[in-house]
Amino acid sequence: MTDAASASPKAPRRSLLQSLEIDTRLLGMIGAFVALCLVFNMFTDGRFLTPRNIFNLSIQTVSVAIMATGMVFVIVTRHIDLSVGALLATCSAVMGVMQVWILPQTLGLGIGHPLIAPATMIAGMATGALIGAFNGWLIGYQRIPAFIVTLGGLLVWRNVGWYLTDGQTVGPLDSTFMLFGGIEGTLGEPLSWALGAAASIAAIWALWRARADKVRHGFPVKPVWAEAVMASLAAAAILGFVAVLNAYQVPAARLRRDFAARGEVMPEGYTEAFGLPISVLILVVVAVAMTVLARRTRLGRYIFAAGGNPDAAELSGINTRMLTVKVFALMGFLCGLSAIIAQARLQNHTNDIGTLDELRVIAAAVIGGTALSGGVGTIYGAILGAIIMQSLQSGMAMVGVDAPFQNIVVGLVLVLAVWIDIQYRKRTGEKS
Amino acid sequence: MTPLVELRNISIAFGGIKAVDRVTVDLFPGEVVGLLGHNGAGKSTLIKCLSGAYQKDTGDIFIDGERVEIRNPRDARALNIETIYQTLALADNLDAASNLFLGRELTTRFGFVDDAAMEAETRRIMGRLNPNFAKFKTPVKALSGGQRQSVAIARAVYFNARILIMDEPTAALGPQETQMVAELIQELKAQGLGIFLIEHDIHNVMKLCDRASVMKNGQLVGTVNVAEVTDEDILGMIILGKMPERRGA
């Protein structure tokens, strides 16, 4: 939409990129990511791009990526949320206490009761949504700047979490709950392939629907070959990702243990792949839902309108104060959801869970092209930003970069990414 | 005949300064009433009480003779009052269709915004208002002043407004586009809309308006029939704050 093609409408010869209508910013980010992967792969003697490492990278990225999608809306409406890491800690503390102490002991459900996991998750996400809504009320209705509300919130909620658990590590967690952490809950090979195929078909169907819609109204459409290329790219990306995850074999020792637990003996030569982790599936669902929310609902339209021109949004009859409450409540809800995944992955509630996540989440959104001046940002950009951040961090650890240099590099990359973004917008004549 | 709009004894003060002081103006269907005065005379402030951007301190607003309360822009829209602000009030990062339908999006039967339908409607109304308009996919910040103005005008007239408020609609426009707005005003007038026109250019006032209400220092100097006065009479009202001699006060 914002590419150079719009500057010269109806140019007789269109370049390949123009025909495909690919966002050049997205292309640049993917290019940077691929380069990053190749460099790390070279310096780790091929250990970076193994199914095992890609699997681990995926499950490590989920928690920050989910929150980053919410941060896009917060930043698009010209606010900021510095309290997401602390909020995640409070949600995690609530859920830890619920599933380890309150539900099995105080309410006497007993360990392993099937209601524990769902009740815990609902409590965690509701806690996040409520705290978020409260932040939004302070910002929207009481007119306290978001920076201050959430800076205060960072201290408050980090320590509410501490108080709730007396600073203890809470565990062991419910076994159903642990399925949401990553390695403990994967779909296995056949189901992963089935979901991959279904997702590919859905993507192609969505492309076809968009085209049919344009044709119906007589708008110009891409050439058919361009649509076919896009559809193939989408399907290849989805199925390629599933193939990589399916190539990660469950270690034989663990399989033998699982068989032994069922009182069976593992047949000779038996193998099993991990496949798609449930946590990654949740991220995919969140990404699709948030993208639909941003592009296809009134709420999403109002979020972007209010970010572009708050006065115009208000004069157009949009209740911008309530909108702020909704945006922060959604952010809080996503913190609760992330808390489930982060806690299940770590297999305990720890007192320092989510520390510095606010920085990772904001960096992911900003690297993903969300403009701090408001009005501009994409969900896929934020997720890609989170993946780049996590790859950078893990890659440097694998290469053996000293810890202080790791953080220095991450900090520099954040600043560099924003600088590149500013140059890009200048080049394309877009105000930043 | 009942006026379409009557603003009666409206006052607003900001921090002790009376921006609008007991002003009464009215507007009939099919009529254009010019609001004139120096910068800071209170025209925009007065009219923002009608559009819902400001809340009056005292006074009453009547629509079709019925007293109404306008607390926010949503209330004004519900009463079919549309406003074209001097700043245009466009969300610069969104395209023309999203701006035109902002707050009143067309939706599919599943409740999702129907961008294709909104673009089709935008193309239809733009074809009538500004046939040269072609940038339907670009954010409106990339448009020229005249193009942005036509988006703002399209938004005001698309939703069957009965009362239209135009705050210096031609201030940023070239001669051709100014002519376009003038023709549009005539057309809307013929359709029976009532239009409040805030305008600095006396020639536009003489050409477009039926009556002119002049304000000075927050107070109403008076309202005259444009056909019965000269440019100099109106200038005198604006500058000296006096009614023309022959009409008496």
Interface residues (C-beta under 8 A of the other chain):
Chain A: M1 T2 S6 P9 D213 K214 R216 H217 G218 F219 V292 R296 T297 R298 G300 R301 Y302 F304 A305 A306 G307 G308 N309 D311 A312 A313 E314 L315 S316 G317 I318 N319 G375 V376 G429 E430 K431
Chain B: S51 A53 N72 P73 R74 R77 T83 Y85 T87 L88 A89 L90 A91 D92 N93 L94 D95 S98 L102 G103 R104 E105 T107 G111 F112 V113 A116 A117 E119 A120 A134 K135 K137 T138 P139 K141 A142
